[in-house]
Amino acid sequence: MLGSLEGNLLAALALAALETKHDLLRGLGLLTQNGLGLTTETLLLTIVAPTTLGKLESWDFLY
């Protein structure tokens, strides 16, 4: 009887660990549709265009 109870307990713990892993990934934004957190195209172009043209100095794009 205790052996089967132990098996159920281990299965429950494994399921809880799996759910926690998914919560962590969801919290980091890795399971959403836009999981990489990419910016919109217009915002991206305001950063990329000056960078490729060499008009952006040092780390100005961070501000």
C-alpha positions as CSV (number, residue, x, y, z in Angstrom):
1,M,0.0,0.0,0.0
2,L,2.8,2.5,0.8
3,G,4.6,1.6,-2.4
4,S,1.7,2.7,-4.5
5,L,1.2,5.9,-2.4
6,E,4.9,6.7,-2.9
7,G,4.5,6.3,-6.7
8,N,1.5,8.7,-6.7
9,L,3.5,11.2,-4.6
10,L,6.4,11.1,-7.0
11,A,4.1,11.6,-9.9
12,A,2.5,14.6,-8.2
13,L,5.9,16.1,-7.4
14,A,7.1,15.6,-11.0
15,L,3.9,17.3,-12.3
16,A,4.4,20.2,-9.9
17,A,8.0,20.6,-11.1
18,L,6.9,20.6,-14.7
19,E,4.2,23.3,-14.0
20,T,6.8,25.4,-12.1
21,K,9.1,25.2,-15.1
22,H,6.3,26.5,-17.4
23,D,5.5,29.3,-15.0
24,L,9.1,30.4,-15.0
25,L,9.2,30.4,-18.8
26,R,5.9,32.2,-19.0
27,G,7.2,34.7,-16.4
28,L,10.2,35.4,-18.6
29,G,8.0,35.8,-21.6
30,L,9.3,32.9,-23.5
31,L,5.9,31.1,-24.0
32,T,3.9,34.0,-25.3
33,Q,3.2,34.7,-29.0
34,N,5.8,37.5,-29.0
35,G,8.1,35.5,-26.8
36,L,11.3,37.3,-27.7
37,G,9.8,40.7,-26.8
38,L,10.5,42.1,-30.3
39,T,9.6,45.7,-30.7
40,T,7.2,47.1,-33.2
41,E,8.5,47.7,-36.7
42,T,8.4,51.5,-36.4
43,L,10.3,51.6,-33.2
44,L,12.8,49.1,-34.5
45,L,13.4,51.2,-37.6
46,T,14.1,54.3,-35.5
47,I,17.0,52.4,-33.9
48,V,18.3,50.4,-36.8
49,A,18.3,53.1,-39.5
50,P,20.7,55.5,-37.7
51,T,22.8,52.6,-36.5
52,T,23.3,51.3,-40.0
53,L,24.1,54.7,-41.3
54,G,26.7,55.3,-38.6
55,K,24.9,58.3,-37.1
56,L,24.4,56.7,-33.7
57,E,27.2,57.3,-31.2
58,S,28.2,54.8,-28.5
59,W,25.2,53.6,-26.5
60,D,22.7,56.4,-27.5
61,F,20.2,53.8,-28.6
62,L,19.6,52.7,-25.0
63,Y,18.2,56.1,-24.0
